[in-house]
Amino acid sequence: MAKGFNGGRGGAGGMNMNMIKQAQKMQQDMLKMQAEIEEQTFSAAAGGGAVTAVVNGKRQLLSLKIDPDTLDPEDVELLQDMVVAAVNEALRAAEAAMSDAMQKFTGGLNFGL
């Protein structure tokens, strides 16, 4: 009788091993995708192109370009606002790319995160 019981467990164990292998592959694929997105760049402009920010998928600001024709010493506040807007929009684009990629792996499941 014990022999039959062990045989039944072995069958279920094989199924669990397949699930573990699938989960490991999924994890490897997710890490690869994350690394690829971290290497991508995302740019955004503000003020009609007066300020352009470029970030990477690691959410690091790589470059900031300011059109010299838009510089107005009397309105530094406007320039500051455009810089903030461009950087934030570029960061949102990077976040959206990561979120979209993760959505493909989770199939829309919500894990309470």
PyMOL commands that place a pseudoatom at each C-alpha (Angstrom):
pseudoatom trace, name=CA, resn=MET, resi=1, chain=A, elem=C, hetatm=0, pos=[0.000, 0.000, 0.000]
pseudoatom trace, name=CA, resn=ALA, resi=2, chain=A, elem=C, hetatm=0, pos=[2.840, 2.392, 0.743]
pseudoatom trace, name=CA, resn=LYS, resi=3, chain=A, elem=C, hetatm=0, pos=[4.268, 1.618, -2.686]
pseudoatom trace, name=CA, resn=GLY, resi=4, chain=A, elem=C, hetatm=0, pos=[1.146, 2.924, -4.448]
pseudoatom trace, name=CA, resn=PHE, resi=5, chain=A, elem=C, hetatm=0, pos=[1.179, 6.064, -2.322]
pseudoatom trace, name=CA, resn=ASN, resi=6, chain=A, elem=C, hetatm=0, pos=[4.785, 6.874, -3.225]
pseudoatom trace, name=CA, resn=GLY, resi=7, chain=A, elem=C, hetatm=0, pos=[4.038, 6.281, -6.884]
pseudoatom trace, name=CA, resn=GLY, resi=8, chain=A, elem=C, hetatm=0, pos=[1.224, 8.816, -6.747]
pseudoatom trace, name=CA, resn=ARG, resi=9, chain=A, elem=C, hetatm=0, pos=[3.468, 11.416, -5.176]
pseudoatom trace, name=CA, resn=GLY, resi=10, chain=A, elem=C, hetatm=0, pos=[6.106, 10.906, -7.828]
pseudoatom trace, name=CA, resn=GLY, resi=11, chain=A, elem=C, hetatm=0, pos=[3.609, 11.809, -10.569]
pseudoatom trace, name=CA, resn=ALA, resi=12, chain=A, elem=C, hetatm=0, pos=[2.586, 14.995, -8.815]
pseudoatom trace, name=CA, resn=GLY, resi=13, chain=A, elem=C, hetatm=0, pos=[6.232, 15.836, -8.133]
pseudoatom trace, name=CA, resn=GLY, resi=14, chain=A, elem=C, hetatm=0, pos=[6.989, 15.681, -11.861]
pseudoatom trace, name=CA, resn=MET, resi=15, chain=A, elem=C, hetatm=0, pos=[4.194, 18.128, -12.527]
pseudoatom trace, name=CA, resn=ASN, resi=16, chain=A, elem=C, hetatm=0, pos=[5.576, 20.457, -9.864]
pseudoatom trace, name=CA, resn=MET, resi=17, chain=A, elem=C, hetatm=0, pos=[9.029, 20.295, -11.450]
pseudoatom trace, name=CA, resn=ASN, resi=18, chain=A, elem=C, hetatm=0, pos=[7.546, 21.427, -14.787]
pseudoatom trace, name=CA, resn=MET, resi=19, chain=A, elem=C, hetatm=0, pos=[5.851, 24.330, -13.049]
pseudoatom trace, name=CA, resn=ILE, resi=20, chain=A, elem=C, hetatm=0, pos=[9.104, 25.264, -11.316]
pseudoatom trace, name=CA, resn=LYS, resi=21, chain=A, elem=C, hetatm=0, pos=[11.003, 25.144, -14.610]
pseudoatom trace, name=CA, resn=GLN, resi=22, chain=A, elem=C, hetatm=0, pos=[8.357, 27.311, -16.272]
pseudoatom trace, name=CA, resn=ALA, resi=23, chain=A, elem=C, hetatm=0, pos=[8.513, 29.809, -13.408]
pseudoatom trace, name=CA, resn=GLN, resi=24, chain=A, elem=C, hetatm=0, pos=[12.316, 29.915, -13.606]
pseudoatom trace, name=CA, resn=LYS, resi=25, chain=A, elem=C, hetatm=0, pos=[12.195, 30.532, -17.357]
pseudoatom trace, name=CA, resn=MET, resi=26, chain=A, elem=C, hetatm=0, pos=[9.623, 33.259, -16.854]
pseudoatom trace, name=CA, resn=GLN, resi=27, chain=A, elem=C, hetatm=0, pos=[11.831, 34.870, -14.221]
pseudoatom trace, name=CA, resn=GLN, resi=28, chain=A, elem=C, hetatm=0, pos=[14.851, 34.746, -16.551]
pseudoatom trace, name=CA, resn=ASP, resi=29, chain=A, elem=C, hetatm=0, pos=[12.797, 36.253, -19.377]
pseudoatom trace, name=CA, resn=MET, resi=30, chain=A, elem=C, hetatm=0, pos=[11.554, 39.024, -17.086]
pseudoatom trace, name=CA, resn=LEU, resi=31, chain=A, elem=C, hetatm=0, pos=[15.091, 39.852, -15.940]
pseudoatom trace, name=CA, resn=LYS, resi=32, chain=A, elem=C, hetatm=0, pos=[16.279, 39.943, -19.556]
pseudoatom trace, name=CA, resn=MET, resi=33, chain=A, elem=C, hetatm=0, pos=[13.396, 42.225, -20.534]
pseudoatom trace, name=CA, resn=GLN, resi=34, chain=A, elem=C, hetatm=0, pos=[14.076, 44.486, -17.559]
pseudoatom trace, name=CA, resn=ALA, resi=35, chain=A, elem=C, hetatm=0, pos=[17.758, 44.768, -18.502]
pseudoatom trace, name=CA, resn=GLU, resi=36, chain=A, elem=C, hetatm=0, pos=[16.804, 45.626, -22.093]
pseudoatom trace, name=CA, resn=ILE, resi=37, chain=A, elem=C, hetatm=0, pos=[14.448, 48.383, -20.955]
pseudoatom trace, name=CA, resn=GLU, resi=38, chain=A, elem=C, hetatm=0, pos=[17.065, 49.760, -18.571]
pseudoatom trace, name=CA, resn=GLU, resi=39, chain=A, elem=C, hetatm=0, pos=[19.366, 50.249, -21.574]
pseudoatom trace, name=CA, resn=GLN, resi=40, chain=A, elem=C, hetatm=0, pos=[16.728, 52.074, -23.634]
pseudoatom trace, name=CA, resn=THR, resi=41, chain=A, elem=C, hetatm=0, pos=[16.443, 55.838, -23.666]
pseudoatom trace, name=CA, resn=PHE, resi=42, chain=A, elem=C, hetatm=0, pos=[13.282, 57.888, -23.406]
pseudoatom trace, name=CA, resn=SER, resi=43, chain=A, elem=C, hetatm=0, pos=[13.006, 61.540, -24.296]
pseudoatom trace, name=CA, resn=ALA, resi=44, chain=A, elem=C, hetatm=0, pos=[10.421, 64.225, -23.825]
pseudoatom trace, name=CA, resn=ALA, resi=45, chain=A, elem=C, hetatm=0, pos=[10.208, 67.905, -24.655]
pseudoatom trace, name=CA, resn=ALA, resi=46, chain=A, elem=C, hetatm=0, pos=[8.469, 70.830, -23.023]
pseudoatom trace, name=CA, resn=GLY, resi=47, chain=A, elem=C, hetatm=0, pos=[7.783, 74.389, -24.076]
pseudoatom trace, name=CA, resn=GLY, resi=48, chain=A, elem=C, hetatm=0, pos=[7.338, 73.440, -27.707]
pseudoatom trace, name=CA, resn=GLY, resi=49, chain=A, elem=C, hetatm=0, pos=[10.773, 71.815, -27.816]
pseudoatom trace, name=CA, resn=ALA, resi=50, chain=A, elem=C, hetatm=0, pos=[12.558, 74.516, -25.844]
pseudoatom trace, name=CA, resn=VAL, resi=51, chain=A, elem=C, hetatm=0, pos=[13.683, 71.911, -23.312]
pseudoatom trace, name=CA, resn=THR, resi=52, chain=A, elem=C, hetatm=0, pos=[14.380, 68.253, -24.056]
pseudoatom trace, name=CA, resn=ALA, resi=53, chain=A, elem=C, hetatm=0, pos=[15.195, 65.638, -21.424]
pseudoatom trace, name=CA, resn=VAL, resi=54, chain=A, elem=C, hetatm=0, pos=[16.564, 62.158, -22.058]
pseudoatom trace, name=CA, resn=VAL, resi=55, chain=A, elem=C, hetatm=0, pos=[16.424, 59.429, -19.406]
pseudoatom trace, name=CA, resn=ASN, resi=56, chain=A, elem=C, hetatm=0, pos=[17.197, 55.738, -19.438]
pseudoatom trace, name=CA, resn=GLY, resi=57, chain=A, elem=C, hetatm=0, pos=[15.158, 52.807, -18.169]
pseudoatom trace, name=CA, resn=LYS, resi=58, chain=A, elem=C, hetatm=0, pos=[17.048, 53.013, -14.875]
pseudoatom trace, name=CA, resn=ARG, resi=59, chain=A, elem=C, hetatm=0, pos=[15.322, 56.385, -14.408]
pseudoatom trace, name=CA, resn=GLN, resi=60, chain=A, elem=C, hetatm=0, pos=[18.569, 58.335, -14.688]
pseudoatom trace, name=CA, resn=LEU, resi=61, chain=A, elem=C, hetatm=0, pos=[18.705, 61.698, -16.424]
pseudoatom trace, name=CA, resn=LEU, resi=62, chain=A, elem=C, hetatm=0, pos=[21.200, 61.295, -19.278]
pseudoatom trace, name=CA, resn=SER, resi=63, chain=A, elem=C, hetatm=0, pos=[20.952, 64.665, -20.950]
pseudoatom trace, name=CA, resn=LEU, resi=64, chain=A, elem=C, hetatm=0, pos=[19.113, 67.941, -20.847]
pseudoatom trace, name=CA, resn=LYS, resi=65, chain=A, elem=C, hetatm=0, pos=[19.054, 70.297, -23.810]
pseudoatom trace, name=CA, resn=ILE, resi=66, chain=A, elem=C, hetatm=0, pos=[17.859, 73.877, -23.632]
pseudoatom trace, name=CA, resn=ASP, resi=67, chain=A, elem=C, hetatm=0, pos=[17.325, 75.925, -26.759]
pseudoatom trace, name=CA, resn=PRO, resi=68, chain=A, elem=C, hetatm=0, pos=[19.361, 79.108, -26.167]
pseudoatom trace, name=CA, resn=ASP, resi=69, chain=A, elem=C, hetatm=0, pos=[16.786, 81.151, -28.064]
pseudoatom trace, name=CA, resn=THR, resi=70, chain=A, elem=C, hetatm=0, pos=[14.277, 80.468, -25.312]
pseudoatom trace, name=CA, resn=LEU, resi=71, chain=A, elem=C, hetatm=0, pos=[16.428, 81.783, -22.486]
pseudoatom trace, name=CA, resn=ASP, resi=72, chain=A, elem=C, hetatm=0, pos=[14.907, 84.836, -20.908]
pseudoatom trace, name=CA, resn=PRO, resi=73, chain=A, elem=C, hetatm=0, pos=[16.858, 86.160, -17.923]
pseudoatom trace, name=CA, resn=GLU, resi=74, chain=A, elem=C, hetatm=0, pos=[13.682, 87.855, -16.769]
pseudoatom trace, name=CA, resn=ASP, resi=75, chain=A, elem=C, hetatm=0, pos=[11.745, 84.566, -16.614]
pseudoatom trace, name=CA, resn=VAL, resi=76, chain=A, elem=C, hetatm=0, pos=[13.975, 81.917, -15.040]
pseudoatom trace, name=CA, resn=GLU, resi=77, chain=A, elem=C, hetatm=0, pos=[10.918, 80.388, -13.388]
pseudoatom trace, name=CA, resn=LEU, resi=78, chain=A, elem=C, hetatm=0, pos=[9.428, 79.441, -16.770]
pseudoatom trace, name=CA, resn=LEU, resi=79, chain=A, elem=C, hetatm=0, pos=[12.646, 77.683, -17.754]
pseudoatom trace, name=CA, resn=GLN, resi=80, chain=A, elem=C, hetatm=0, pos=[12.703, 75.801, -14.463]
pseudoatom trace, name=CA, resn=ASP, resi=81, chain=A, elem=C, hetatm=0, pos=[9.106, 74.681, -14.998]
pseudoatom trace, name=CA, resn=MET, resi=82, chain=A, elem=C, hetatm=0, pos=[9.918, 73.475, -18.521]
pseudoatom trace, name=CA, resn=VAL, resi=83, chain=A, elem=C, hetatm=0, pos=[12.904, 71.477, -17.229]
pseudoatom trace, name=CA, resn=VAL, resi=84, chain=A, elem=C, hetatm=0, pos=[10.793, 69.808, -14.563]
pseudoatom trace, name=CA, resn=ALA, resi=85, chain=A, elem=C, hetatm=0, pos=[8.021, 69.051, -17.055]
pseudoatom trace, name=CA, resn=ALA, resi=86, chain=A, elem=C, hetatm=0, pos=[10.392, 67.522, -19.625]
pseudoatom trace, name=CA, resn=VAL, resi=87, chain=A, elem=C, hetatm=0, pos=[12.206, 65.368, -17.073]
pseudoatom trace, name=CA, resn=ASN, resi=88, chain=A, elem=C, hetatm=0, pos=[8.973, 64.148, -15.488]
pseudoatom trace, name=CA, resn=GLU, resi=89, chain=A, elem=C, hetatm=0, pos=[7.468, 63.280, -18.868]
pseudoatom trace, name=CA, resn=ALA, resi=90, chain=A, elem=C, hetatm=0, pos=[10.577, 61.330, -19.907]
pseudoatom trace, name=CA, resn=LEU, resi=91, chain=A, elem=C, hetatm=0, pos=[10.494, 59.439, -16.597]
pseudoatom trace, name=CA, resn=ARG, resi=92, chain=A, elem=C, hetatm=0, pos=[6.800, 58.651, -17.134]
pseudoatom trace, name=CA, resn=ALA, resi=93, chain=A, elem=C, hetatm=0, pos=[7.653, 57.217, -20.558]
pseudoatom trace, name=CA, resn=ALA, resi=94, chain=A, elem=C, hetatm=0, pos=[10.314, 54.962, -19.013]
pseudoatom trace, name=CA, resn=GLU, resi=95, chain=A, elem=C, hetatm=0, pos=[7.880, 53.810, -16.319]
pseudoatom trace, name=CA, resn=ALA, resi=96, chain=A, elem=C, hetatm=0, pos=[5.179, 53.122, -18.909]
pseudoatom trace, name=CA, resn=ALA, resi=97, chain=A, elem=C, hetatm=0, pos=[7.576, 50.990, -20.967]
pseudoatom trace, name=CA, resn=MET, resi=98, chain=A, elem=C, hetatm=0, pos=[8.485, 48.923, -17.910]
pseudoatom trace, name=CA, resn=SER, resi=99, chain=A, elem=C, hetatm=0, pos=[4.855, 48.606, -16.875]
pseudoatom trace, name=CA, resn=ASP, resi=100, chain=A, elem=C, hetatm=0, pos=[3.774, 47.527, -20.370]
pseudoatom trace, name=CA, resn=ALA, resi=101, chain=A, elem=C, hetatm=0, pos=[6.513, 44.910, -20.511]
pseudoatom trace, name=CA, resn=MET, resi=102, chain=A, elem=C, hetatm=0, pos=[5.582, 43.537, -17.088]
pseudoatom trace, name=CA, resn=GLN, resi=103, chain=A, elem=C, hetatm=0, pos=[1.939, 43.409, -18.142]
pseudoatom trace, name=CA, resn=LYS, resi=104, chain=A, elem=C, hetatm=0, pos=[2.909, 40.986, -20.917]
pseudoatom trace, name=CA, resn=PHE, resi=105, chain=A, elem=C, hetatm=0, pos=[4.449, 38.620, -18.381]
pseudoatom trace, name=CA, resn=THR, resi=106, chain=A, elem=C, hetatm=0, pos=[1.715, 38.776, -15.795]
pseudoatom trace, name=CA, resn=GLY, resi=107, chain=A, elem=C, hetatm=0, pos=[-1.134, 38.695, -18.285]
pseudoatom trace, name=CA, resn=GLY, resi=108, chain=A, elem=C, hetatm=0, pos=[-2.944, 41.422, -16.383]
pseudoatom trace, name=CA, resn=LEU, resi=109, chain=A, elem=C, hetatm=0, pos=[-2.860, 39.547, -13.062]
pseudoatom trace, name=CA, resn=ASN, resi=110, chain=A, elem=C, hetatm=0, pos=[-2.864, 41.766, -10.031]
pseudoatom trace, name=CA, resn=PHE, resi=111, chain=A, elem=C, hetatm=0, pos=[-0.611, 40.471, -7.286]
pseudoatom trace, name=CA, resn=GLY, resi=112, chain=A, elem=C, hetatm=0, pos=[-1.599, 43.193, -4.876]
pseudoatom trace, name=CA, resn=LEU, resi=113, chain=A, elem=C, hetatm=0, pos=[1.498, 45.246, -5.637]
for i in range(1, 113): cmd.bond("trace and resi %d" % i, "trace and resi %d" % (i + 1))
show_as sticks, trace
zoom trace
